[in-house]
Amino acid sequence: MKGIDCVQAALTAVAQADSLSDLLYRCVQFCGDVDTVAAIAVAAASTSRHIDRDVPTVLRDGLENGPFGRDHLIALDEKLLRFADLV
């Protein structure tokens, strides 16, 4: 799958979803490179006030915590939110 295809699929899913759980479901329905599509879509949607942040706890708590695991993702999320507040 080409990068532009992943971005187009991610933006399509974001435009149709009203929550992060719905967004993840829509990304998986596309098939193909769903992890890349979901990563782009969730990153794009996570700062939106129109998208409910309802990711199930099991998805967060079940993440491994290696060098690029849960703590790393939490730190990236905090940086993104700080940047979004500046824009």
PDB file of N, CA, C and O in Angstrom:
ATOM      1  N   MET A   1       0.849  -1.179   0.000  1.00  0.00           N
ATOM      2  CA  MET A   1       0.000   0.000   0.000  1.00  0.00           C
ATOM      3  C   MET A   1       0.890   1.236   0.000  1.00  0.00           C
ATOM      4  O   MET A   1       1.869   1.294   0.743  1.00  0.00           O
ATOM      5  N   LYS A   2       0.564   2.206  -0.811  1.00  0.00           N
ATOM      6  CA  LYS A   2       1.328   3.447  -0.881  1.00  0.00           C
ATOM      7  C   LYS A   2       0.934   4.382   0.255  1.00  0.00           C
ATOM      8  O   LYS A   2      -0.181   4.317   0.771  1.00  0.00           O
ATOM      9  N   GLY A   3       1.863   5.251   0.635  1.00  0.00           N
ATOM     10  CA  GLY A   3       1.620   6.195   1.721  1.00  0.00           C
ATOM     11  C   GLY A   3       0.399   7.057   1.487  1.00  0.00           C
ATOM     12  O   GLY A   3      -0.388   7.286   2.406  1.00  0.00           O
ATOM     13  N   ILE A   4       0.231   7.538   0.260  1.00  0.00           N
ATOM     14  CA  ILE A   4      -0.914   8.415  -0.033  1.00  0.00           C
ATOM     15  C   ILE A   4      -2.229   7.664   0.144  1.00  0.00           C
ATOM     16  O   ILE A   4      -3.231   8.246   0.559  1.00  0.00           O
ATOM     17  N   ASP A   5      -2.223   6.373  -0.173  1.00  0.00           N
ATOM     18  CA  ASP A   5      -3.428   5.566   0.028  1.00  0.00           C
ATOM     19  C   ASP A   5      -3.772   5.445   1.511  1.00  0.00           C
ATOM     20  O   ASP A   5      -4.940   5.496   1.895  1.00  0.00           O
ATOM     21  N   CYS A   6      -2.738   5.285   2.335  1.00  0.00           N
ATOM     22  CA  CYS A   6      -2.955   5.209   3.790  1.00  0.00           C
ATOM     23  C   CYS A   6      -3.534   6.516   4.314  1.00  0.00           C
ATOM     24  O   CYS A   6      -4.465   6.508   5.120  1.00  0.00           O
ATOM     25  N   VAL A   7      -2.988   7.631   3.861  1.00  0.00           N
ATOM     26  CA  VAL A   7      -3.476   8.934   4.312  1.00  0.00           C
ATOM     27  C   VAL A   7      -4.906   9.154   3.853  1.00  0.00           C
ATOM     28  O   VAL A   7      -5.733   9.636   4.627  1.00  0.00           O
ATOM     29  N   GLN A   8      -5.213   8.812   2.616  1.00  0.00           N
ATOM     30  CA  GLN A   8      -6.585   8.973   2.117  1.00  0.00           C
ATOM     31  C   GLN A   8      -7.570   8.114   2.899  1.00  0.00           C
ATOM     32  O   GLN A   8      -8.662   8.567   3.242  1.00  0.00           O
ATOM     33  N   ALA A   9      -7.180   6.871   3.182  1.00  0.00           N
ATOM     34  CA  ALA A   9      -8.055   5.998   3.965  1.00  0.00           C
ATOM     35  C   ALA A   9      -8.246   6.555   5.369  1.00  0.00           C
ATOM     36  O   ALA A   9      -9.358   6.539   5.898  1.00  0.00           O
ATOM     37  N   ALA A  10      -7.164   7.051   5.978  1.00  0.00           N
ATOM     38  CA  ALA A  10      -7.241   7.608   7.330  1.00  0.00           C
ATOM     39  C   ALA A  10      -8.166   8.820   7.364  1.00  0.00           C
ATOM     40  O   ALA A  10      -9.001   8.939   8.260  1.00  0.00           O
ATOM     41  N   LEU A  11      -8.023   9.707   6.405  1.00  0.00           N
ATOM     42  CA  LEU A  11      -8.873  10.909   6.374  1.00  0.00           C
ATOM     43  C   LEU A  11     -10.331  10.557   6.117  1.00  0.00           C
ATOM     44  O   LEU A  11     -11.230  11.193   6.667  1.00  0.00           O
ATOM     45  N   THR A  12     -10.568   9.557   5.292  1.00  0.00           N
ATOM     46  CA  THR A  12     -11.943   9.102   5.061  1.00  0.00           C
ATOM     47  C   THR A  12     -12.552   8.580   6.357  1.00  0.00           C
ATOM     48  O   THR A  12     -13.695   8.899   6.685  1.00  0.00           O
ATOM     49  N   ALA A  13     -11.793   7.783   7.084  1.00  0.00           N
ATOM     50  CA  ALA A  13     -12.287   7.235   8.358  1.00  0.00           C
ATOM     51  C   ALA A  13     -12.543   8.344   9.368  1.00  0.00           C
ATOM     52  O   ALA A  13     -13.556   8.322  10.067  1.00  0.00           O
ATOM     53  N   VAL A  14     -11.636   9.314   9.453  1.00  0.00           N
ATOM     54  CA  VAL A  14     -11.811  10.430  10.395  1.00  0.00           C
ATOM     55  C   VAL A  14     -13.074  11.219  10.056  1.00  0.00           C
ATOM     56  O   VAL A  14     -13.828  11.599  10.951  1.00  0.00           O
ATOM     57  N   ALA A  15     -13.302  11.463   8.787  1.00  0.00           N
ATOM     58  CA  ALA A  15     -14.472  12.245   8.369  1.00  0.00           C
ATOM     59  C   ALA A  15     -15.782  11.545   8.708  1.00  0.00           C
ATOM     60  O   ALA A  15     -16.805  12.207   8.885  1.00  0.00           O
ATOM     61  N   GLN A  16     -15.765  10.221   8.802  1.00  0.00           N
ATOM     62  CA  GLN A  16     -16.992   9.458   9.044  1.00  0.00           C
ATOM     63  C   GLN A  16     -17.207   9.088  10.507  1.00  0.00           C
ATOM     64  O   GLN A  16     -18.325   8.750  10.897  1.00  0.00           O
ATOM     65  N   ALA A  17     -16.165   9.145  11.313  1.00  0.00           N
ATOM     66  CA  ALA A  17     -16.248   8.650  12.690  1.00  0.00           C
ATOM     67  C   ALA A  17     -16.671   9.737  13.673  1.00  0.00           C
ATOM     68  O   ALA A  17     -16.465  10.926  13.431  1.00  0.00           O
ATOM     69  N   ASP A  18     -17.265   9.310  14.782  1.00  0.00           N
ATOM     70  CA  ASP A  18     -17.623  10.254  15.842  1.00  0.00           C
ATOM     71  C   ASP A  18     -16.946   9.916  17.164  1.00  0.00           C
ATOM     72  O   ASP A  18     -17.129  10.616  18.160  1.00  0.00           O
ATOM     73  N   SER A  19     -16.156   8.832  17.168  1.00  0.00           N
ATOM     74  CA  SER A  19     -15.416   8.443  18.369  1.00  0.00           C
ATOM     75  C   SER A  19     -14.151   7.697  17.943  1.00  0.00           C
ATOM     76  O   SER A  19     -14.052   7.215  16.815  1.00  0.00           O
ATOM     77  N   LEU A  20     -13.190   7.609  18.862  1.00  0.00           N
ATOM     78  CA  LEU A  20     -11.955   6.898  18.536  1.00  0.00           C
ATOM     79  C   LEU A  20     -12.212   5.403  18.338  1.00  0.00           C
ATOM     80  O   LEU A  20     -11.582   4.779  17.485  1.00  0.00           O
ATOM     81  N   SER A  21     -13.125   4.824  19.111  1.00  0.00           N
ATOM     82  CA  SER A  21     -13.422   3.402  18.919  1.00  0.00           C
ATOM     83  C   SER A  21     -14.074   3.171  17.555  1.00  0.00           C
ATOM     84  O   SER A  21     -13.761   2.193  16.875  1.00  0.00           O
ATOM     85  N   ASP A  22     -14.965   4.053  17.161  1.00  0.00           N
ATOM     86  CA  ASP A  22     -15.586   3.971  15.834  1.00  0.00           C
ATOM     87  C   ASP A  22     -14.518   4.159  14.751  1.00  0.00           C
ATOM     88  O   ASP A  22     -14.539   3.474  13.728  1.00  0.00           O
ATOM     89  N   LEU A  23     -13.612   5.063  14.975  1.00  0.00           N
ATOM     90  CA  LEU A  23     -12.533   5.327  14.030  1.00  0.00           C
ATOM     91  C   LEU A  23     -11.662   4.087  13.841  1.00  0.00           C
ATOM     92  O   LEU A  23     -11.344   3.722  12.709  1.00  0.00           O
ATOM     93  N   LEU A  24     -11.276   3.443  14.932  1.00  0.00           N
ATOM     94  CA  LEU A  24     -10.475   2.225  14.829  1.00  0.00           C
ATOM     95  C   LEU A  24     -11.222   1.137  14.069  1.00  0.00           C
ATOM     96  O   LEU A  24     -10.639   0.441  13.238  1.00  0.00           O
ATOM     97  N   TYR A  25     -12.493   0.996  14.351  1.00  0.00           N
ATOM     98  CA  TYR A  25     -13.314   0.011  13.647  1.00  0.00           C
ATOM     99  C   TYR A  25     -13.315   0.295  12.149  1.00  0.00           C
ATOM    100  O   TYR A  25     -13.136  -0.617  11.342  1.00  0.00           O
ATOM    101  N   ARG A  26     -13.514   1.557  11.777  1.00  0.00           N
ATOM    102  CA  ARG A  26     -13.552   1.921  10.359  1.00  0.00           C
ATOM    103  C   ARG A  26     -12.206   1.664   9.677  1.00  0.00           C
ATOM    104  O   ARG A  26     -12.165   1.235   8.524  1.00  0.00           O
ATOM    105  N   CYS A  27     -11.126   1.923  10.377  1.00  0.00           N
ATOM    106  CA  CYS A  27      -9.790   1.679   9.809  1.00  0.00           C
ATOM    107  C   CYS A  27      -9.576   0.194   9.531  1.00  0.00           C
ATOM    108  O   CYS A  27      -9.028  -0.174   8.493  1.00  0.00           O
ATOM    109  N   VAL A  28     -10.004  -0.645  10.450  1.00  0.00           N
ATOM    110  CA  VAL A  28      -9.847  -2.093  10.272  1.00  0.00           C
ATOM    111  C   VAL A  28     -10.707  -2.573   9.100  1.00  0.00           C
ATOM    112  O   VAL A  28     -10.314  -3.492   8.381  1.00  0.00           O
ATOM    113  N   GLN A  29     -11.854  -1.970   8.908  1.00  0.00           N
ATOM    114  CA  GLN A  29     -12.740  -2.380   7.818  1.00  0.00           C
ATOM    115  C   GLN A  29     -12.127  -2.144   6.434  1.00  0.00           C
ATOM    116  O   GLN A  29     -12.517  -2.802   5.469  1.00  0.00           O
ATOM    117  N   PHE A  30     -11.180  -1.219   6.326  1.00  0.00           N
ATOM    118  CA  PHE A  30     -10.537  -0.969   5.031  1.00  0.00           C
ATOM    119  C   PHE A  30      -9.679  -2.143   4.590  1.00  0.00           C
ATOM    120  O   PHE A  30      -9.443  -2.319   3.395  1.00  0.00           O
ATOM    121  N   CYS A  31      -9.207  -2.953   5.537  1.00  0.00           N
ATOM    122  CA  CYS A  31      -8.252  -4.039   5.271  1.00  0.00           C
ATOM    123  C   CYS A  31      -6.929  -3.442   4.798  1.00  0.00           C
ATOM    124  O   CYS A  31      -6.767  -2.222   4.814  1.00  0.00           O
ATOM    125  N   GLY A  32      -6.001  -4.262   4.387  1.00  0.00           N
ATOM    126  CA  GLY A  32      -4.703  -3.766   3.948  1.00  0.00           C
ATOM    127  C   GLY A  32      -3.826  -3.366   5.121  1.00  0.00           C
ATOM    128  O   GLY A  32      -3.752  -4.083   6.118  1.00  0.00           O
ATOM    129  N   ASP A  33      -3.171  -2.242   5.008  1.00  0.00           N
ATOM    130  CA  ASP A  33      -2.206  -1.764   6.010  1.00  0.00           C
ATOM    131  C   ASP A  33      -2.940  -1.029   7.133  1.00  0.00           C
ATOM    132  O   ASP A  33      -2.750   0.172   7.324  1.00  0.00           O
ATOM    133  N   VAL A  34      -3.778  -1.758   7.872  1.00  0.00           N
ATOM    134  CA  VAL A  34      -4.670  -1.126   8.849  1.00  0.00           C
ATOM    135  C   VAL A  34      -3.921  -0.472  10.007  1.00  0.00           C
ATOM    136  O   VAL A  34      -4.401   0.518  10.560  1.00  0.00           O
ATOM    137  N   ASP A  35      -2.747  -1.005  10.390  1.00  0.00           N
ATOM    138  CA  ASP A  35      -2.037  -0.393  11.515  1.00  0.00           C
ATOM    139  C   ASP A  35      -1.525   0.992  11.152  1.00  0.00           C
ATOM    140  O   ASP A  35      -1.556   1.900  11.983  1.00  0.00           O
ATOM    141  N   THR A  36      -1.054   1.164   9.921  1.00  0.00           N
ATOM    142  CA  THR A  36      -0.593   2.485   9.476  1.00  0.00           C
ATOM    143  C   THR A  36      -1.771   3.437   9.339  1.00  0.00           C
ATOM    144  O   THR A  36      -1.706   4.582   9.787  1.00  0.00           O
ATOM    145  N   VAL A  37      -2.842   2.966   8.723  1.00  0.00           N
ATOM    146  CA  VAL A  37      -4.043   3.795   8.557  1.00  0.00           C
ATOM    147  C   VAL A  37      -4.574   4.223   9.919  1.00  0.00           C
ATOM    148  O   VAL A  37      -4.900   5.394  10.114  1.00  0.00           O
ATOM    149  N   ALA A  38      -4.664   3.295  10.856  1.00  0.00           N
ATOM    150  CA  ALA A  38      -5.177   3.607  12.189  1.00  0.00           C
ATOM    151  C   ALA A  38      -4.264   4.583  12.924  1.00  0.00           C
ATOM    152  O   ALA A  38      -4.745   5.489  13.604  1.00  0.00           O
ATOM    153  N   ALA A  39      -2.956   4.406  12.792  1.00  0.00           N
ATOM    154  CA  ALA A  39      -2.018   5.319  13.461  1.00  0.00           C
ATOM    155  C   ALA A  39      -2.190   6.743  12.943  1.00  0.00           C
ATOM    156  O   ALA A  39      -2.211   7.692  13.727  1.00  0.00           O
ATOM    157  N   ILE A  40      -2.311   6.895  11.641  1.00  0.00           N
ATOM    158  CA  ILE A  40      -2.505   8.226  11.047  1.00  0.00           C
ATOM    159  C   ILE A  40      -3.852   8.799  11.475  1.00  0.00           C
ATOM    160  O   ILE A  40      -3.941   9.961  11.872  1.00  0.00           O
ATOM    161  N   ALA A  41      -4.886   7.989  11.394  1.00  0.00           N
ATOM    162  CA  ALA A  41      -6.240   8.462  11.704  1.00  0.00           C
ATOM    163  C   ALA A  41      -6.380   8.871  13.161  1.00  0.00           C
ATOM    164  O   ALA A  41      -6.926   9.934  13.455  1.00  0.00           O
ATOM    165  N   VAL A  42      -5.897   8.040  14.074  1.00  0.00           N
ATOM    166  CA  VAL A  42      -6.032   8.343  15.500  1.00  0.00           C
ATOM    167  C   VAL A  42      -5.203   9.574  15.856  1.00  0.00           C
ATOM    168  O   VAL A  42      -5.642  10.406  16.650  1.00  0.00           O
ATOM    169  N   ALA A  43      -4.020   9.698  15.281  1.00  0.00           N
ATOM    170  CA  ALA A  43      -3.208  10.888  15.534  1.00  0.00           C
ATOM    171  C   ALA A  43      -3.928  12.140  15.042  1.00  0.00           C
ATOM    172  O   ALA A  43      -3.927  13.169  15.717  1.00  0.00           O
ATOM    173  N   ALA A  44      -4.536  12.049  13.875  1.00  0.00           N
ATOM    174  CA  ALA A  44      -5.253  13.201  13.326  1.00  0.00           C
ATOM    175  C   ALA A  44      -6.496  13.551  14.128  1.00  0.00           C
ATOM    176  O   ALA A  44      -6.819  14.726  14.298  1.00  0.00           O
ATOM    177  N   ALA A  45      -7.186  12.542  14.619  1.00  0.00           N
ATOM    178  CA  ALA A  45      -8.465  12.766  15.296  1.00  0.00           C
ATOM    179  C   ALA A  45      -8.344  13.024  16.786  1.00  0.00           C
ATOM    180  O   ALA A  45      -9.281  13.537  17.398  1.00  0.00           O
ATOM    181  N   SER A  46      -7.227  12.685  17.375  1.00  0.00           N
ATOM    182  CA  SER A  46      -7.142  12.710  18.835  1.00  0.00           C
ATOM    183  C   SER A  46      -7.233  14.100  19.443  1.00  0.00           C
ATOM    184  O   SER A  46      -7.546  14.226  20.627  1.00  0.00           O
ATOM    185  N   THR A  47      -6.971  15.135  18.677  1.00  0.00           N
ATOM    186  CA  THR A  47      -7.091  16.489  19.221  1.00  0.00           C
ATOM    187  C   THR A  47      -8.417  17.146  18.857  1.00  0.00           C
ATOM    188  O   THR A  47      -8.672  18.287  19.244  1.00  0.00           O
ATOM    189  N   SER A  48      -9.253  16.443  18.123  1.00  0.00           N
ATOM    190  CA  SER A  48     -10.530  17.016  17.709  1.00  0.00           C
ATOM    191  C   SER A  48     -11.523  17.050  18.856  1.00  0.00           C
ATOM    192  O   SER A  48     -11.639  16.089  19.615  1.00  0.00           O
ATOM    193  N   ARG A  49     -12.225  18.138  18.978  1.00  0.00           N
ATOM    194  CA  ARG A  49     -13.282  18.244  19.999  1.00  0.00           C
ATOM    195  C   ARG A  49     -14.556  17.534  19.551  1.00  0.00           C
ATOM    196  O   ARG A  49     -15.500  17.393  20.328  1.00  0.00           O
ATOM    197  N   HIS A  50     -14.580  17.081  18.281  1.00  0.00           N
ATOM    198  CA  HIS A  50     -15.760  16.427  17.726  1.00  0.00           C
ATOM    199  C   HIS A  50     -15.669  14.906  17.776  1.00  0.00           C
ATOM    200  O   HIS A  50     -16.611  14.211  17.396  1.00  0.00           O
ATOM    201  N   ILE A  51     -14.544  14.394  18.240  1.00  0.00           N
ATOM    202  CA  ILE A  51     -14.329  12.948  18.323  1.00  0.00           C
ATOM    203  C   ILE A  51     -14.261  12.546  19.799  1.00  0.00           C
ATOM    204  O   ILE A  51     -13.397  13.016  20.538  1.00  0.00           O
ATOM    205  N   ASP A  52     -15.181  11.672  20.218  1.00  0.00           N
ATOM    206  CA  ASP A  52     -15.162  11.181  21.596  1.00  0.00           C
ATOM    207  C   ASP A  52     -13.926  10.313  21.810  1.00  0.00           C
ATOM    208  O   ASP A  52     -13.593   9.477  20.970  1.00  0.00           O
ATOM    209  N   ARG A  53     -13.257  10.517  22.926  1.00  0.00           N
ATOM    210  CA  ARG A  53     -12.061   9.732  23.274  1.00  0.00           C
ATOM    211  C   ARG A  53     -12.486   8.540  24.119  1.00  0.00           C
ATOM    212  O   ARG A  53     -12.418   8.571  25.348  1.00  0.00           O
ATOM    213  N   ASP A  54     -12.918   7.506  23.445  1.00  0.00           N
ATOM    214  CA  ASP A  54     -13.486   6.349  24.140  1.00  0.00           C
ATOM    215  C   ASP A  54     -12.715   5.054  23.861  1.00  0.00           C
ATOM    216  O   ASP A  54     -13.305   3.975  23.823  1.00  0.00           O
ATOM    217  N   VAL A  55     -11.419   5.163  23.671  1.00  0.00           N
ATOM    218  CA  VAL A  55     -10.618   3.957  23.444  1.00  0.00           C
ATOM    219  C   VAL A  55     -10.737   3.063  24.677  1.00  0.00           C
ATOM    220  O   VAL A  55     -10.524   3.522  25.800  1.00  0.00           O
ATOM    221  N   PRO A  56     -11.075   1.796  24.473  1.00  0.00           N
ATOM    222  CA  PRO A  56     -11.221   0.903  25.621  1.00  0.00           C
ATOM    223  C   PRO A  56      -9.938   0.820  26.449  1.00  0.00           C
ATOM    224  O   PRO A  56      -8.837   0.788  25.900  1.00  0.00           O
ATOM    225  N   THR A  57     -10.089   0.787  27.751  1.00  0.00           N
ATOM    226  CA  THR A  57      -8.961   0.740  28.671  1.00  0.00           C
ATOM    227  C   THR A  57      -8.037  -0.434  28.364  1.00  0.00           C
ATOM    228  O   THR A  57      -6.819  -0.312  28.492  1.00  0.00           O
ATOM    229  N   VAL A  58      -8.597  -1.552  27.964  1.00  0.00           N
ATOM    230  CA  VAL A  58      -7.794  -2.742  27.688  1.00  0.00           C
ATOM    231  C   VAL A  58      -6.782  -2.488  26.570  1.00  0.00           C
ATOM    232  O   VAL A  58      -5.705  -3.084  26.570  1.00  0.00           O
ATOM    233  N   LEU A  59      -7.112  -1.619  25.627  1.00  0.00           N
ATOM    234  CA  LEU A  59      -6.161  -1.311  24.555  1.00  0.00           C
ATOM    235  C   LEU A  59      -4.984  -0.495  25.073  1.00  0.00           C
ATOM    236  O   LEU A  59      -3.852  -0.684  24.627  1.00  0.00           O
ATOM    237  N   ARG A  60      -5.243   0.408  26.008  1.00  0.00           N
ATOM    238  CA  ARG A  60      -4.147   1.196  26.593  1.00  0.00           C
ATOM    239  C   ARG A  60      -3.344   0.366  27.576  1.00  0.00           C
ATOM    240  O   ARG A  60      -2.115   0.334  27.512  1.00  0.00           O
ATOM    241  N   ASP A  61      -4.034  -0.304  28.482  1.00  0.00           N
ATOM    242  CA  ASP A  61      -3.349  -1.050  29.546  1.00  0.00           C
ATOM    243  C   ASP A  61      -2.594  -2.264  29.023  1.00  0.00           C
ATOM    244  O   ASP A  61      -1.632  -2.712  29.646  1.00  0.00           O
ATOM    245  N   GLY A  62      -3.024  -2.798  27.885  1.00  0.00           N
ATOM    246  CA  GLY A  62      -2.388  -3.987  27.333  1.00  0.00           C
ATOM    247  C   GLY A  62      -1.172  -3.710  26.466  1.00  0.00           C
ATOM    248  O   GLY A  62      -0.542  -4.644  25.971  1.00  0.00           O
ATOM    249  N   LEU A  63      -0.835  -2.450  26.274  1.00  0.00           N
ATOM    250  CA  LEU A  63       0.330  -2.120  25.445  1.00  0.00           C
ATOM    251  C   LEU A  63       1.622  -2.520  26.140  1.00  0.00           C
ATOM    252  O   LEU A  63       1.762  -2.359  27.353  1.00  0.00           O
ATOM    253  N   GLU A  64       2.562  -3.041  25.362  1.00  0.00           N
ATOM    254  CA  GLU A  64       3.878  -3.318  25.936  1.00  0.00           C
ATOM    255  C   GLU A  64       4.531  -1.987  26.276  1.00  0.00           C
ATOM    256  O   GLU A  64       4.112  -0.938  25.786  1.00  0.00           O
ATOM    257  N   ASN A  65       5.549  -2.035  27.109  1.00  0.00           N
ATOM    258  CA  ASN A  65       6.148  -0.782  27.550  1.00  0.00           C
ATOM    259  C   ASN A  65       7.663  -0.791  27.343  1.00  0.00           C
ATOM    260  O   ASN A  65       8.426  -0.454  28.248  1.00  0.00           O
ATOM    261  N   GLY A  66       8.085  -1.181  26.142  1.00  0.00           N
ATOM    262  CA  GLY A  66       9.500  -1.131  25.783  1.00  0.00           C
ATOM    263  C   GLY A  66       9.908   0.291  25.437  1.00  0.00           C
ATOM    264  O   GLY A  66       9.212   1.239  25.801  1.00  0.00           O
ATOM    265  N   PRO A  67      11.024   0.453  24.741  1.00  0.00           N
ATOM    266  CA  PRO A  67      11.534   1.785  24.412  1.00  0.00           C
ATOM    267  C   PRO A  67      10.524   2.658  23.646  1.00  0.00           C
ATOM    268  O   PRO A  67      10.509   3.878  23.806  1.00  0.00           O
ATOM    269  N   PHE A  68       9.690   2.029  22.822  1.00  0.00           N
ATOM    270  CA  PHE A  68       8.688   2.778  22.071  1.00  0.00           C
ATOM    271  C   PHE A  68       7.281   2.314  22.430  1.00  0.00           C
ATOM    272  O   PHE A  68       6.381   2.323  21.590  1.00  0.00           O
ATOM    273  N   GLY A  69       7.104   1.915  23.666  1.00  0.00           N
ATOM    274  CA  GLY A  69       5.838   1.380  24.146  1.00  0.00           C
ATOM    275  C   GLY A  69       4.939   2.437  24.753  1.00  0.00           C
ATOM    276  O   GLY A  69       4.967   3.603  24.359  1.00  0.00           O
ATOM    277  N   ARG A  70       4.135   2.007  25.729  1.00  0.00           N
ATOM    278  CA  ARG A  70       3.079   2.833  26.322  1.00  0.00           C
ATOM    279  C   ARG A  70       3.580   4.185  26.831  1.00  0.00           C
ATOM    280  O   ARG A  70       2.989   5.214  26.500  1.00  0.00           O
ATOM    281  N   ASP A  71       4.656   4.213  27.627  1.00  0.00           N
ATOM    282  CA  ASP A  71       5.149   5.485  28.173  1.00  0.00           C
ATOM    283  C   ASP A  71       5.627   6.431  27.072  1.00  0.00           C
ATOM    284  O   ASP A  71       5.428   7.644  27.143  1.00  0.00           O
ATOM    285  N   HIS A  72       6.255   5.854  26.065  1.00  0.00           N
ATOM    286  CA  HIS A  72       6.706   6.662  24.927  1.00  0.00           C
ATOM    287  C   HIS A  72       5.505   7.286  24.206  1.00  0.00           C
ATOM    288  O   HIS A  72       5.532   8.465  23.854  1.00  0.00           O
ATOM    289  N   LEU A  73       4.468   6.499  23.992  1.00  0.00           N
ATOM    290  CA  LEU A  73       3.277   6.999  23.313  1.00  0.00           C
ATOM    291  C   LEU A  73       2.556   8.059  24.144  1.00  0.00           C
ATOM    292  O   LEU A  73       2.035   9.030  23.594  1.00  0.00           O
ATOM    293  N   ILE A  74       2.523   7.881  25.448  1.00  0.00           N
ATOM    294  CA  ILE A  74       1.910   8.878  26.329  1.00  0.00           C
ATOM    295  C   ILE A  74       2.667  10.202  26.232  1.00  0.00           C
ATOM    296  O   ILE A  74       2.053  11.266  26.160  1.00  0.00           O
ATOM    297  N   ALA A  75       3.999  10.136  26.230  1.00  0.00           N
ATOM    298  CA  ALA A  75       4.817  11.352  26.107  1.00  0.00           C
ATOM    299  C   ALA A  75       4.584  12.033  24.763  1.00  0.00           C
ATOM    300  O   ALA A  75       4.486  13.258  24.702  1.00  0.00           O
ATOM    301  N   LEU A  76       4.494  11.255  23.688  1.00  0.00           N
ATOM    302  CA  LEU A  76       4.206  11.836  22.373  1.00  0.00           C
ATOM    303  C   LEU A  76       2.833  12.498  22.347  1.00  0.00           C
ATOM    304  O   LEU A  76       2.664  13.576  21.776  1.00  0.00           O
ATOM    305  N   ASP A  77       1.860  11.846  22.966  1.00  0.00           N
ATOM    306  CA  ASP A  77       0.511  12.392  23.032  1.00  0.00           C
ATOM    307  C   ASP A  77       0.499  13.730  23.764  1.00  0.00           C
ATOM    308  O   ASP A  77      -0.160  14.674  23.329  1.00  0.00           O
ATOM    309  N   GLU A  78       1.223  13.810  24.869  1.00  0.00           N
ATOM    310  CA  GLU A  78       1.286  15.064  25.622  1.00  0.00           C
ATOM    311  C   GLU A  78       1.927  16.171  24.793  1.00  0.00           C
ATOM    312  O   GLU A  78       1.465  17.312  24.826  1.00  0.00           O
ATOM    313  N   LYS A  79       2.981  15.853  24.054  1.00  0.00           N
ATOM    314  CA  LYS A  79       3.628  16.846  23.180  1.00  0.00           C
ATOM    315  C   LYS A  79       2.653  17.307  22.094  1.00  0.00           C
ATOM    316  O   LYS A  79       2.563  18.500  21.805  1.00  0.00           O
ATOM    317  N   LEU A  80       1.933  16.371  21.500  1.00  0.00           N
ATOM    318  CA  LEU A  80       0.983  16.717  20.460  1.00  0.00           C
ATOM    319  C   LEU A  80      -0.111  17.638  21.001  1.00  0.00           C
ATOM    320  O   LEU A  80      -0.486  18.614  20.352  1.00  0.00           O
ATOM    321  N   LEU A  81      -0.612  17.326  22.177  1.00  0.00           N
ATOM    322  CA  LEU A  81      -1.661  18.153  22.766  1.00  0.00           C
ATOM    323  C   LEU A  81      -1.152  19.554  23.096  1.00  0.00           C
ATOM    324  O   LEU A  81      -1.877  20.531  22.906  1.00  0.00           O
ATOM    325  N   ARG A  82       0.083  19.666  23.586  1.00  0.00           N
ATOM    326  CA  ARG A  82       0.667  20.982  23.847  1.00  0.00           C
ATOM    327  C   ARG A  82       0.820  21.764  22.551  1.00  0.00           C
ATOM    328  O   ARG A  82       0.549  22.964  22.512  1.00  0.00           O
ATOM    329  N   PHE A  83       1.253  21.092  21.495  1.00  0.00           N
ATOM    330  CA  PHE A  83       1.417  21.744  20.191  1.00  0.00           C
ATOM    331  C   PHE A  83       0.056  22.190  19.661  1.00  0.00           C
ATOM    332  O   PHE A  83      -0.071  23.294  19.131  1.00  0.00           O
ATOM    333  N   ALA A  84      -0.953  21.346  19.800  1.00  0.00           N
ATOM    334  CA  ALA A  84      -2.303  21.667  19.304  1.00  0.00           C
ATOM    335  C   ALA A  84      -2.857  22.894  20.025  1.00  0.00           C
ATOM    336  O   ALA A  84      -3.589  23.682  19.426  1.00  0.00           O
ATOM    337  N   ASP A  85      -2.518  23.063  21.296  1.00  0.00           N
ATOM    338  CA  ASP A  85      -2.981  24.236  22.043  1.00  0.00           C
ATOM    339  C   ASP A  85      -2.310  25.523  21.558  1.00  0.00           C
ATOM    340  O   ASP A  85      -2.858  26.614  21.717  1.00  0.00           O
ATOM    341  N   LEU A  86      -1.120  25.387  20.965  1.00  0.00           N
ATOM    342  CA  LEU A  86      -0.389  26.549  20.468  1.00  0.00           C
ATOM    343  C   LEU A  86      -0.886  27.009  19.114  1.00  0.00           C
ATOM    344  O   LEU A  86      -0.718  28.173  18.749  1.00  0.00           O
ATOM    345  N   VAL A  87      -1.497  26.104  18.368  1.00  0.00           N
ATOM    346  CA  VAL A  87      -1.910  26.415  16.997  1.00  0.00           C
ATOM    347  C   VAL A  87      -3.223  27.138  17.005  1.00  0.00           C
ATOM    348  O   VAL A  87      -3.742  27.488  15.945  1.00  0.00           O
TER     349      VAL A  87
END
